[in-house]
Amino acid sequence: MKINRKLRFQLFMQNSLFVLLFIVLVFLIGYLTHQYHFSRDITQSNRNTLTQGSINVLKQMKEPVYLTVFASEDNTSNGETYRKGVSNFIARFQRSKPDIKLVFVSPAEQPKLAQEAGIKAEGEMVVEYQKRSEHLLPPYAEQELTNLFVRLSRTHNRPVMYLDGHGEHNLIGIKNYDLGEFGKQLESKGFKLSNPDLTIAQAVPSNGAMLVIAGPQIDVSPIEVKKIKDYLISGGNLLWLLDDENLHGLKEIADYIGLEVKPGMVIDGTAAQYGADPKVAFASAYGDHAITKNFMLRTLFPEALKISAQGTFDNGWKVSNLIDVAPNGWFETNKDEYSKKDSKAKFDSKEDTPGPINIAVALERTYGNKGQRVVVVGNANFLSNTFVANGGNLDLGINIVNWLAGDDNLITIQPMPIKDVNVTIPTGTKHFIIAWTVFHGFQFFIPLGLLVAGVLIWLKRRKA
């Protein structure tokens, strides 16, 4: 083909147009990547993205969050990349909440600023939200930072009060049947715990968020019962966890809220497939309520009771059923069938009630200018130190307390701690050689092999 001036000009224009369109395409891709973000975490524990619980908490925070990290400058030549690691960690939160502002301050260069902030450790972070602040010490974890956000988001600091002195499951106890681990989780979420002595106090303190009655084992005195009822009459919130149908002196309270507790125990026919005792009932469905909205975690309740509540014109309660358990089980009414360890309960259509069985109710009514809330669960062991970490028990307990405290916007699935991702190499020369070969193979041998192969192919093609 003979190339003349006209053809040369056409080729020049075509090439110029191609270059121009290529440059426009590059800028367009850059603009789209700046405006839209998409990522997929393929790690086993999703360690590079936030859990849905953390995302839900961030969505509730309407104001900007200011993070100040007091850490020295990175020295990359010596492998010091602390600030970079913090930036990458916070970037996971910033993708869900862009108005999280991160600032680094060197304590060595600005010692006065660090002293005024009360900094005690290198890498300490100060988190500020709505003119409230807290400190977080390294190493940082998603669960700790999210819990801190929850604490700063709370609209009050009213304590969670709990009844004690009658053999209850104690919120600060360390025994298996106590609720100490649950109490620690409440404190990490910004709640304070209080233990008023109703035998001495004139009344249940009105400044508390709620009163918790967790399965008393001996009768509560009439004086204390009267104070608890007066507390309810005056608009107080209540969380009542039942161990058995014996109300231990609190029948007057049950009558006031229209509560009925059936004698017996839930037997779950599907517990065996989870390797559990039939006396452990698994939740099958949850009611349409703020506490259980979008709640899909499995929960378990050892030796659960069937309960119900009736709202009337006189008491003004709006009643909602919360938890249905044992769809393939039943409510056993024959005590001899479930009280003995070796006995195997059998369903009797004449006496027993087939599942599913409701074991929890939420009551709500308007008192003056504010709402009053009560939750009764026919089981206290599900929040005990033994069972609180099983399934979604902790999440359900936190949701109940948040709702009773009026923090409906903080009801969410709690972030789960990241699983252990460390690699443990067994001792011995053979295992060391295998590990060394695998790690350095990906780091050096395979890249060098590909490079050599590429050079050889290039030389072969050049000679051809």
For each residue, the residues with C-beta under 8 A, 3 or more apart:
1: 7
2: 7
3: 7 8
4: 7 8
5: 8 9
6: 9 10
7: 1 2 3 4 10 11
8: 3 4 5 11 12
9: 5 6 12 13
10: 6 7 13 14
11: 7 8 14 15
12: 8 9 15 16
13: 9 10 16 17
14: 10 11 17 18
15: 11 12 18 19
16: 12 13 19 20
17: 13 14 20 21
18: 14 15 21 22
19: 15 16 22 23
20: 16 17 23 24
21: 17 18 24 25
22: 18 19 25 26
23: 19 20 26 27
24: 20 21 27 28
25: 21 22 28 29
26: 22 23 29 30
27: 23 24 30 31
28: 24 25 31 32
29: 25 26 32 33
30: 26 27 33 34
31: 27 28 34 35
32: 28 29 35 36
33: 29 30 36 37
34: 30 31
35: 31 32
36: 32 33
37: 33 95
38:
39: 48 49 95
40:
41: 46 47 48 49
42:
43: 46 47 48 421
44: 419 421
45: 418 419 421
46: 41 43 49 51
47: 41 43 418 421
48: 39 41 43 92
49: 39 41 46 92
50: 54 55 58 92 93 95 96 142 415
51: 46 54 55 142 413 415 416
52: 55 56 413
53: 56 57 146 412 413 414 415 416
54: 50 51 57 58 93 96 142 146 415
55: 50 51 52 58 59 96
56: 52 53 59 60 412 413
57: 53 54 60 61 146 149 150 153 410 412 415
58: 50 54 55 61 93 96 97 149
59: 55 56 96 97
60: 56 57 153 409 410 412
61: 57 58 65 97 129 149 153
62:
63: 99 129 130
64: 99 100 101 129
65: 61 97 99 100 101 127 128 129 149
66: 101 103 127 128 129
67: 90 100 101 102 103 125 126 127 128
68: 103 104 105 117 125 126 128
69: 83 86 102 103 104 105 123 124 125 126
70: 104 105 106 107 114 117 119 122 123 124 125 126
71: 82 83 86 104 105 106 107 122 123
72: 80 82 106 107 108 122
73: 83 106
74: 80 81 82 83 84
75: 78 79 80
76: 79 80 81
77:
78: 75
79: 75 76
80: 72 74 75 76
81: 74 76 84 85
82: 71 72 74 85 86 123
83: 69 71 73 74 86 87 104
84: 74 81 87 88
85: 81 82 88 89
86: 69 71 82 83 89 90 102 104 123 125 140
87: 83 84 90 91 102
88: 84 85 91 92
89: 85 86 92 140
90: 67 86 87 93 94 100 102
91: 87 88 94 95
92: 48 49 50 88 89 95 96 142
93: 50 54 58 90 96 97 100 145
94: 90 91 97 98 100 102
95: 37 39 50 91 92 98
96: 50 54 55 58 59 92 93
97: 58 59 61 65 93 94 100
98: 94 95
99: 63 64 65
100: 64 65 67 90 93 94 97
101: 64 65 66 67
102: 67 69 86 87 90 94
103: 66 67 68 69
104: 68 69 70 71 83 86
105: 68 69 70 71 109 110 113 114
106: 70 71 72 73 109 110
107: 70 71 72 110 111 114 119 122
108: 72 111
109: 105 106
110: 105 106 107 113 114
111: 107 108 114 115
112: 115 116
113: 105 110 116 117
114: 70 105 107 110 111 117 119
115: 111 112 118 119
116: 112 113
117: 68 70 113 114 126
118: 115 135
119: 70 107 114 115 124 126 135
120: 124
121: 124 137 138
122: 70 71 72 107 138
123: 69 70 71 82 86 137 138
124: 69 70 119 120 121 135 136 137 138
125: 67 68 69 70 86 135 136 137 138 140
126: 67 68 69 70 117 119 133 134 135
127: 65 66 67 133 134 135 136 145 148 149 152
128: 65 66 67 68 131 132 133
129: 61 63 64 65 66 132 133 149 152 153
130: 63 152
131: 128
132: 128 129 152
133: 126 127 128 129 152
134: 126 127 148 151 152
135: 118 119 124 125 126 127
136: 124 125 127 140 144 145 148
137: 121 123 124 125
138: 121 122 123 124 125
139:
140: 86 89 125 136 144 145
141: 144 145 417 418
142: 50 51 54 92 145 146 415 418
143: 146 147 414 415 416 417
144: 136 140 141 147 148
145: 93 127 136 140 141 142 148 149
146: 53 54 57 142 143 149 150 415
147: 143 144 150 151 188 189 415
148: 127 134 136 144 145 151 152
149: 57 58 61 65 127 129 145 146 152 153
150: 57 146 147 153 154 189 190 410
151: 134 147 148 154 188 189 190
152: 127 129 130 132 133 134 148 149 190
153: 57 60 61 129 149 150 407 409 410
154: 150 151 157 189 190 407 410
155: 406 407
156: 209 405 406
157: 154 190 192
158: 192 207 208 209 405
159: 191 192 193 194 207 208 209
160: 171 186 191 192 193 194 208 209 210 212 401 405
161: 194 195 196 204 205 208 209 210 211 212
162: 168 170 171 193 194 195 211 212 213 214
163: 166 168 198 211 212 213 214 216 220 224 228
164: 168 170 195
165: 168 197 199
166: 163 216 217 218 219 220 248
167: 215 216 217 218
168: 162 163 164 165 213 214 215 216 217
169: 173 177 178 179 214 215 241 380 381 383 384
170: 162 164 173 175 178 179 180 214
171: 160 162 178 179 180 182 183 186 193 212 214
172: 178 180 183 193
173: 169 170 177 178 179 180 385
174: 178 180 385
175: 170 178 180 385
176: 384 385 386
177: 169 173 381 384 385 386
178: 169 170 171 172 173 174 175 384 385
179: 169 170 171 173 182 183 214 380 383 384 385 388
180: 170 171 172 173 174 175 183 184 385
181: 184 185 385 388 389
182: 171 179 185 186 383 384 385 388 394 397
183: 171 172 179 180 186 187 193
184: 180 181 187 188
185: 181 182 188 189 388 394 397 398
186: 160 171 182 183 189 191 193 398 401
187: 183 184 190 191 192 193
188: 147 151 184 185
189: 147 150 151 154 185 186 398 402 410
190: 150 151 152 154 157 187
191: 159 160 186 187 209 401 405
192: 157 158 159 160 187
193: 159 160 162 171 172 183 186 187
194: 159 160 161 162 205 208
195: 161 162 164
196: 161 201 204 205 208
197: 165 200 201
198: 163 201 204 223 224 227 228
199: 165 221 223 224
200: 197
201: 196 197 198 204 205 227
202:
203: 206 227 230 231
204: 161 196 198 201 208 211 227 228 230 231 236
205: 161 194 196 201 208
206: 203 231 234 236
207: 158 159
208: 158 159 160 161 194 196 204 205 211 236
209: 156 158 159 160 161 191 237 404 405 406
210: 160 161 236 237 238 239 373 401 404 405
211: 161 162 163 204 208 228 231 236 237 238 239
212: 160 161 162 163 171 238 239 240 241
213: 162 163 168 216 228 238 239 240 241 250
214: 162 163 168 169 170 171 179 241 380 383
215: 167 168 169 241 242 243 380
216: 163 166 167 168 213 219 220 248 249 250
217: 166 167 168 243 248
218: 166 167 248
219: 166 216 248 249
220: 163 166 216 224 225 228 248 249 250
221: 199 224 225 249
222: 225 226 249
223: 198 199 226 227
224: 163 198 199 220 221 227 228
225: 220 221 222 228 229 249 250 252 253
226: 222 223 229 230
227: 198 201 203 204 223 224 230 231
228: 163 198 204 211 213 220 224 225 231 232 238 250 253
229: 225 226 232 233 252 253 256
230: 203 204 226 227 233 234
231: 203 204 206 211 227 228 234 236 238
232: 228 229 235 236 238 253 256 257 372 374
233: 229 230 256
234: 206 230 231 367
235: 232 367 368 370 372
236: 204 206 208 210 211 231 232 372
237: 209 210 211 372 373 374 404 405
238: 210 211 212 213 228 231 232 257 373 374 375 404
239: 210 211 212 213 374 375 377 400 401 404
240: 212 213 250 253 374 375 376 377
241: 169 212 213 214 215 376 377 379 380 383
242: 215 245 247 261 305 307 376 377 378 379 380
243: 215 217 303 379 380 381
244: 305
245: 242 261 262 263 264 305
246:
247: 242 250 251 253 254 261
248: 166 216 217 218 219 220
249: 216 219 220 221 222 225
250: 213 216 220 225 228 240 247 253 254
251: 247 254 255
252: 225 229 255 256
253: 225 228 229 232 240 247 250 256 257 259
254: 247 250 251 257 259 260 261
255: 251 252 258 259
256: 229 232 233 252 253 315
257: 232 238 253 254 309 315 317 363 374 376
258: 255 309 310 311 312 315 317 319 363
259: 253 254 255 307 308 309 361 376
260: 254 307 308 309 310
261: 242 245 247 254 305 306 307 378
262: 245 305 306 307 308 331 333 353
263: 245 333 335
264: 245 305 306 331 332 333 334 335 338 352
265: 279 303 304 305 331 332 338
266: 279 281 301 303 304 305 306 325 326 329 330 331 332 355 357 359
267: 278 279 281 326 329 330 331 332 338 345 347
268: 271 276 278 279 280 281 282 325 326 328 329 355
269: 272 278 326 328 329 330 355
270: 273 274 282 326 327 328 329
271: 268 274 276 277 278 279 280 281 282 329
272: 269 275 276 278
273: 270
274: 270 271 280 282 300
275: 272
276: 268 271 272 280 282 300
277: 271 280 302
278: 267 268 269 271 272 329 344 345
279: 265 266 267 268 271 302 303 338
280: 268 271 274 276 277 300 301 302 303
281: 266 267 268 271 300 301 302 304 325 326 329 357 359
282: 268 270 271 274 276 298 299 300 301 325 326
283: 286 298 299 300 301 323 324 325
284: 324 325 326 327 355 356
285: 324 327 356
286: 283 289 292 295 322 323 324
287: 292 320 321 322 323 324 362
288: 292 293 320
289: 286 292 293 320 322 362
290: 293 403 408 411
291: 295 322 362 375 396 399 400 403 411
292: 286 287 288 289 295 322 323 396 399
293: 288 289 290 411
294:
295: 286 291 292 392 395 396 399 413
296:
297: 391 392 395 396 413
298: 282 283 391 392
299: 282 283 323 382 390 391 392 393 396
300: 274 276 280 281 282 283 382 387 390 391 393
301: 266 280 281 282 283 304 323 325 359 378 379 381 382
302: 277 279 280 281 379 381 382 387
303: 243 265 266 279 280 379 381
304: 265 266 281 301 325 357 359 378 379
305: 242 244 245 261 262 264 265 266 359 378 379
306: 261 262 264 266 331 353 357 358 359 378
307: 242 259 260 261 262 358 359 360 361 376 377 378
308: 259 260 262 321 358 361
309: 257 258 259 260 317 319 361 363 376
310: 258 260 319
311: 258 315 316 317 318 319 363
312: 258 315 316 317
313: 316
314:
315: 256 257 258 311 312 365
316: 311 312 313 365 366
317: 257 258 309 311 312 363 364 365 374
318: 311 363 364 365
319: 258 309 310 311 361 362 363
320: 287 288 289 361 362 363 364
321: 287 308 324 358 360 361
322: 286 287 289 291 292 358 360 361 362 375 377
323: 283 286 287 292 299 301 358 359 360 377
324: 283 284 285 286 287 321 327 355 356 357 358 359
325: 266 268 281 282 283 284 301 304 329 355 356 357 359
326: 266 267 268 269 270 281 282 284 329 330 355 356 357
327: 270 284 285 324 355 356
328: 268 269 270 355
329: 266 267 268 269 270 271 278 281 325 326 355 357
330: 266 267 269 326 347 352 353 354 355 357
331: 262 264 265 266 267 306 352 353 355 357
332: 264 265 266 267 337 338 345 347 352
333: 262 263 264 351 352 353
334: 264 337 338 345 348 351 352
335: 263 264 338 339
336: 339 340 343
337: 332 334 343 345 346
338: 264 265 267 279 332 334 335 343 345
339: 335 336 343
340: 336 343
341:
342:
343: 336 337 338 339 340
344: 278
345: 267 278 332 334 337 338
346: 337
347: 267 330 332 352 354
348: 334 351 352
349: 352 354
350:
351: 333 334 348
352: 264 330 331 332 333 334 347 348 349
353: 262 306 330 331 333 357
354: 330 347 349
355: 266 268 269 284 324 325 326 327 328 329 330 331
356: 284 285 324 325 326 327
357: 266 281 304 306 324 325 326 329 330 331 353
358: 306 307 308 321 322 323 324 361
359: 266 281 301 304 305 306 307 323 324 325 377 378 379
360: 307 321 322 323 375 376 377 378 379
361: 259 307 308 309 319 320 321 322 358 375 376
362: 287 289 291 319 320 322 373 374 375 403
363: 257 258 309 311 317 318 319 320 373 374 375 376
364: 317 318 320 371 372 373 374
365: 315 316 317 318 371 372
366: 316 370 371 372
367: 234 235 370 371 372
368: 235
369:
370: 235 366 367
371: 364 365 366 367 406
372: 232 235 236 237 364 365 366 367
373: 210 237 238 362 363 364 403 404 406
374: 232 237 238 239 240 257 317 362 363 364 404
375: 238 239 240 291 322 360 361 362 363 400 403 404
376: 240 241 242 257 259 307 309 360 361 363
377: 239 240 241 242 307 322 323 359 360 380 382 400
378: 242 261 301 304 305 306 307 359 360
379: 241 242 243 301 302 303 304 305 359 360 382
380: 169 179 214 215 241 242 243 377 383 384
381: 169 177 243 301 302 303 384 386 387
382: 299 300 301 302 377 379 387 388 393 396 397
383: 169 179 182 214 241 380 387 388 393 394 397
384: 169 176 177 178 179 182 380 381 387 388
385: 173 174 175 176 177 178 179 180 181 182 388
386: 176 177 381
387: 300 302 381 382 383 384 390 393
388: 179 181 182 185 382 383 384 385 393 394 397
389: 181 393 394
390: 299 300 387 393
391: 297 298 299 300
392: 295 297 298 299 395 396 413
393: 299 300 382 383 387 388 389 390 396 397
394: 182 185 383 388 389 397 398 414
395: 295 297 392 398 399 413 414
396: 291 292 295 297 299 382 392 393 399 400
397: 182 185 382 383 388 393 394 400 401
398: 185 186 189 394 395 401 402 414
399: 291 292 295 395 396 402 403 411 412
400: 239 291 375 377 396 397 403 404
401: 160 186 191 210 239 397 398 404 405
402: 189 398 399 405 407 408 410 411
403: 290 291 362 373 375 399 400 406 407 408 411
404: 209 210 237 238 239 373 374 375 400 401
405: 156 158 160 191 209 210 237 401 402
406: 155 156 209 371 373 403
407: 153 154 155 402 403 410 411
408: 290 402 403 411
409: 60 153
410: 57 60 150 153 154 189 402 407
411: 290 291 293 399 402 403 407 408
412: 53 56 57 60 399
413: 51 52 53 56 295 297 392 395
414: 53 143 394 395 398
415: 50 51 53 54 57 142 143 146 147
416: 51 53 143
417: 141 143
418: 45 47 141 142 421
419: 44 45
420:
421: 43 44 45 47 418
422:
423:
424:
425: 431 432 435
426: 431
427: 431
428: 431 432
429: 432 433
430: 433 434
431: 425 426 427 428 434 435
432: 425 428 429 435 436
433: 429 430 436 437
434: 430 431 437 438
435: 425 431 432 438 439
436: 432 433 439 440
437: 433 434 440 441
438: 434 435 441 442
439: 435 436 442 443
440: 436 437 443 444 445
441: 437 438 444 445 446
442: 438 439 445 446
443: 439 440 447
444: 440 441 447 448
445: 440 441 442 448 449
446: 441 442 449 450
447: 443 444 450 451
448: 444 445 451 452
449: 445 446 452 453
450: 446 447 453 454
451: 447 448 454 455
452: 448 449 455 456
453: 449 450 456 457
454: 450 451 457 458
455: 451 452 458 459
456: 452 453 459 460
457: 453 454 460 461
458: 454 455 461 462
459: 455 456 462 463
460: 456 457 463 464
461: 457 458 464
462: 458 459
463: 459 460
464: 460 461
